[in-house]
Amino acid sequence: MIAPVNLPSASPSATNRPPFDAHGRRLGIFVISYNAELLIQETLSRIPDDIWRAVEVVYVVDDCSTDETTRKALAYPDPYHKLKVFRNRTNRRYGGNQKFGYQYAIDHGLDAVVMLHGDGQYAPELLPDMFRPLIEQDADVVIGSRMINRRDALAGGMPKYKFVANIFLTGVENALSGMHMSEFHSGYRAYSTRFLRRIPLWSNSDEWHFDTHILFQAHEAGAKIVEFPIPTHYGEEVCNVNGISYGLNCLWSAFVYRLHRWHIIHLDRYDIVPRTPLDARKLSDPYSSHSLILRFLQSQSHLPLAGARVLDLGFGCAAIVSVLHDAGASIDGIDIDPSALEAARPLFAHTYQADLNDFASIPLQGPYDIILATDILQTLVAPADLLSRLKTQLRKCGLLIVSLPNIANIQPRLAHLFGNFNLHHRGILEQNALHFYTLKSMRSLVARAGWKIQDTEVTSVPLPLLVPALRRHWARPFLWLLRGLTRLMPGLFAFQGILYCTNPNEADLL
């Protein structure tokens, strides 16, 4: 859940603000424009001088206006030579124009971008406040909100029907999404390109409710949203929004996002990898891979967990690692993602940011008693090669644990039957997977690398992870039934295969 942060109110006329400093960050201002010939030059002139000096580029994107917006923008005197003017060949609509603007920021290596409306509806004088949380990396998304101080919105000329509609729509969108925004409908927005790269930007609507989609994506991505109060201004600008259509689209978007969150439907625009890999929810399902692996480890009397040395490949066992850490094990971890390393560091004795495809170059401090290779081998170029090299890092009588998704599960079988092969950020059809395995072929993979399979297990479809209500006690009979079905027909119903492996070629070095 994202809790917006309210910054101090800023006044457009503030003159005691310290000089703006970008601190080496590459910043851009995206001036979104449509039929703004009367106001575009005034809007550009209101950008503070220190902002002009600090940003890398100010780019106007005219959405195929029917007036002279482009000509007026080109005629603006640009003393810093930072102004660029683009004109869409066709009208992309509000959302489509934003896609172009944000993609430009990504493609040109900017660190942060503010969207400023060319008609001056949102105060350019507040650009320092829009940029500052992004520069200081205190936020991924910054929203200038008119509704933090609601009375100011009416005093600034917001029509009463828009005021009431804004409150109603925002309330519904918050309730359905689990967010706590003061308003969803401000057009004064800033984003870090680090966040923009993580979301499927082009899957969003080309219409006005693009703004709703991207906020839901921020929520899904675990992004940090900062809101601060801005003055409301309604002047000579022309509103091009069909209010009824926009409101209905926002309500529908919130409703289907709720269905996506409940896993009743799947929407590709919200298929986003969460920021933190540390998730203990899998232990709430007694038949998840994490629960089964942990029970197996706790049953191995010859392998006490206190003092055991553990190597986790790819941070796929966050819940297990947490329990092992509490039991007194010393754990090392390898992952290529620096944000994953940062989040996981408190649980690990040593962490290595490295590519497992280049395992030989990682300066590990083995040997280890337990090696966890869960949900990682399918993403490697040569998994058999890694399996062979792992023998050099495992102590005599040590244990290698491998888990892999079962491509022959009923869900992908049905998808294939209807011609679908949609990849997702997690699950059996993971978008990073280079290989897919059945229960039989995953056993063959391990055996070909010279490992002896001591024991095997299969997991049920992780319904409690998808439907939180199934974690309650009343749902246990349903889970037992699902478990029985999985054990009866593992090839069809198993979600993952788990292999507990030992090295049969151990010998004493003389």
JOZISUL-V417022 format. One record per residue. N is the residue number from 1. SS is DSSP state (@ for helix, = for strand, . for the rest). PHI is phi as a letter, one per 30 degrees, with the letter a starting at -180 (* if undefined). Layout:
N | SS | PHI
N | SS | PHI
This chain:
1 | . | *
2 | . | c
3 | . | c
4 | . | d
5 | = | c
6 | = | c
7 | = | d
8 | . | e
9 | . | d
10 | . | b
11 | . | c
12 | . | e
13 | . | c
14 | . | d
15 | . | c
16 | . | c
17 | . | d
18 | . | d
19 | . | e
20 | . | d
21 | . | b
22 | . | d
23 | . | h
24 | . | i
25 | . | d
26 | . | c
27 | = | c
28 | = | b
29 | = | c
30 | = | c
31 | = | c
32 | = | d
33 | = | b
34 | . | a
35 | . | h
36 | . | c
37 | . | d
38 | . | d
39 | . | b
40 | @ | d
41 | @ | d
42 | @ | d
43 | @ | d
44 | @ | d
45 | @ | d
46 | . | d
47 | . | d
48 | . | e
49 | @ | d
50 | @ | d
51 | @ | d
52 | @ | e
53 | @ | d
54 | @ | d
55 | . | d
56 | . | d
57 | = | a
58 | = | c
59 | = | b
60 | = | d
61 | = | c
62 | = | d
63 | . | d
64 | . | h
65 | . | d
66 | . | c
67 | . | c
68 | . | c
69 | @ | e
70 | @ | d
71 | @ | d
72 | @ | d
73 | @ | d
74 | @ | d
75 | . | d
76 | . | d
77 | . | d
78 | . | c
79 | . | d
80 | . | c
81 | . | h
82 | . | c
83 | = | d
84 | = | b
85 | = | b
86 | = | c
87 | = | b
88 | . | d
89 | . | d
90 | . | b
91 | . | d
92 | . | d
93 | @ | i
94 | @ | d
95 | @ | d
96 | @ | d
97 | @ | d
98 | @ | d
99 | @ | e
100 | @ | d
101 | @ | d
102 | @ | d
103 | @ | d
104 | @ | d
105 | @ | d
106 | @ | d
107 | @ | d
108 | . | c
109 | . | i
110 | . | d
111 | . | c
112 | = | a
113 | = | b
114 | = | c
115 | = | c
116 | = | c
117 | = | d
118 | . | d
119 | . | c
120 | . | i
121 | . | d
122 | . | c
123 | . | d
124 | @ | d
125 | @ | d
126 | @ | c
127 | @ | e
128 | @ | e
129 | @ | d
130 | @ | d
131 | @ | d
132 | @ | e
133 | @ | d
134 | @ | d
135 | @ | d
136 | . | d
137 | . | h
138 | . | c
139 | . | a
140 | . | c
141 | = | b
142 | = | b
143 | = | b
144 | = | d
145 | = | c
146 | . | d
147 | . | c
148 | . | d
149 | . | c
150 | @ | d
151 | @ | d
152 | @ | d
153 | @ | d
154 | @ | d
155 | @ | d
156 | . | d
157 | . | j
158 | . | d
159 | . | e
160 | @ | d
161 | @ | d
162 | @ | d
163 | @ | d
164 | @ | d
165 | @ | d
166 | @ | d
167 | @ | d
168 | @ | d
169 | @ | d
170 | @ | d
171 | @ | d
172 | @ | d
173 | @ | d
174 | @ | d
175 | @ | d
176 | @ | d
177 | @ | c
178 | . | i
179 | . | c
180 | . | b
181 | . | d
182 | . | d
183 | . | a
184 | . | c
185 | . | c
186 | . | d
187 | . | c
188 | . | c
189 | = | b
190 | = | b
191 | = | b
192 | = | d
193 | @ | d
194 | @ | e
195 | @ | d
196 | @ | d
197 | @ | d
198 | @ | d
199 | . | c
200 | . | d
201 | @ | e
202 | @ | d
203 | @ | d
204 | . | d
205 | . | d
206 | . | d
207 | . | c
208 | . | d
209 | . | d
210 | @ | e
211 | @ | d
212 | @ | d
213 | @ | e
214 | @ | d
215 | @ | d
216 | @ | d
217 | @ | d
218 | @ | d
219 | @ | d
220 | @ | d
221 | @ | d
222 | . | i
223 | . | d
224 | . | c
225 | = | c
226 | = | c
227 | = | c
228 | = | b
229 | = | d
230 | . | b
231 | . | d
232 | . | c
233 | . | b
234 | . | b
235 | . | b
236 | . | d
237 | . | d
238 | . | c
239 | . | d
240 | . | c
241 | . | c
242 | . | d
243 | @ | e
244 | @ | d
245 | @ | d
246 | @ | d
247 | @ | d
248 | @ | d
249 | @ | d
250 | @ | d
251 | @ | d
252 | @ | d
253 | @ | d
254 | @ | d
255 | @ | d
256 | @ | d
257 | @ | d
258 | @ | d
259 | @ | d
260 | @ | d
261 | @ | d
262 | . | d
263 | . | i
264 | . | d
265 | . | b
266 | . | b
267 | . | c
268 | @ | d
269 | @ | d
270 | @ | c
271 | . | d
272 | . | b
273 | . | d
274 | . | d
275 | . | d
276 | . | c
277 | . | d
278 | . | d
279 | . | b
280 | . | c
281 | @ | d
282 | @ | d
283 | @ | d
284 | @ | d
285 | . | c
286 | . | d
287 | . | c
288 | . | d
289 | @ | d
290 | @ | d
291 | @ | d
292 | @ | d
293 | @ | d
294 | @ | d
295 | @ | d
296 | @ | d
297 | @ | d
298 | @ | d
299 | @ | d
300 | . | d
301 | . | d
302 | . | d
303 | . | b
304 | . | d
305 | . | d
306 | . | d
307 | . | i
308 | . | d
309 | = | c
310 | = | b
311 | = | c
312 | = | c
313 | = | c
314 | . | i
315 | . | h
316 | . | d
317 | . | b
318 | @ | e
319 | @ | d
320 | @ | d
321 | @ | e
322 | @ | d
323 | @ | d
324 | @ | d
325 | @ | d
326 | @ | d
327 | . | d
328 | . | j
329 | . | d
330 | = | c
331 | = | b
332 | = | c
333 | = | b
334 | = | b
335 | = | a
336 | . | d
337 | . | d
338 | @ | d
339 | @ | d
340 | @ | d
341 | @ | d
342 | @ | d
343 | @ | d
344 | @ | d
345 | @ | e
346 | @ | e
347 | @ | c
348 | . | c
349 | . | d
350 | = | b
351 | = | b
352 | = | b
353 | = | d
354 | . | a
355 | . | c
356 | @ | d
357 | @ | d
358 | @ | c
359 | @ | e
360 | @ | d
361 | @ | d
362 | . | d
363 | . | d
364 | . | d
365 | . | c
366 | . | d
367 | . | d
368 | = | b
369 | = | d
370 | = | b
371 | = | b
372 | = | c
373 | = | b
374 | = | c
375 | . | h
376 | . | b
377 | @ | d
378 | @ | d
379 | @ | c
380 | . | c
381 | . | d
382 | . | b
383 | @ | d
384 | @ | d
385 | @ | d
386 | @ | d
387 | @ | e
388 | @ | d
389 | @ | d
390 | @ | d
391 | @ | d
392 | @ | d
393 | @ | c
394 | = | c
395 | = | d
396 | = | e
397 | = | i
398 | = | d
399 | = | b
400 | = | c
401 | = | c
402 | = | c
403 | = | b
404 | = | b
405 | = | d
406 | = | c
407 | . | d
408 | . | d
409 | . | e
410 | @ | d
411 | @ | d
412 | @ | d
413 | @ | d
414 | @ | d
415 | @ | d
416 | @ | d
417 | @ | e
418 | . | c
419 | . | i
420 | . | c
421 | . | b
422 | . | d
423 | . | d
424 | = | b
425 | . | d
426 | . | a
427 | . | j
428 | . | d
429 | . | c
430 | = | d
431 | . | d
432 | . | d
433 | . | d
434 | . | c
435 | . | b
436 | . | b
437 | = | b
438 | . | c
439 | @ | d
440 | @ | d
441 | @ | d
442 | @ | d
443 | @ | d
444 | @ | d
445 | @ | e
446 | @ | d
447 | @ | d
448 | @ | d
449 | . | d
450 | . | i
451 | = | c
452 | = | c
453 | = | d
454 | = | d
455 | = | a
456 | = | b
457 | = | a
458 | = | b
459 | = | c
460 | . | d
461 | . | e
462 | . | d
463 | @ | d
464 | @ | d
465 | @ | d
466 | @ | d
467 | . | b
468 | @ | e
469 | @ | d
470 | @ | d
471 | @ | d
472 | . | d
473 | @ | d
474 | @ | d
475 | @ | d
476 | @ | e
477 | @ | e
478 | @ | d
479 | @ | d
480 | @ | d
481 | @ | d
482 | @ | d
483 | @ | d
484 | @ | d
485 | @ | d
486 | @ | d
487 | @ | d
488 | @ | d
489 | . | b
490 | @ | d
491 | @ | e
492 | @ | c
493 | @ | c
494 | . | d
495 | . | d
496 | = | b
497 | = | c
498 | = | c
499 | = | b
500 | = | c
501 | = | b
502 | = | b
503 | = | c
504 | . | d
505 | . | c
506 | . | d
507 | . | b
508 | . | d
509 | . | d
510 | . | c
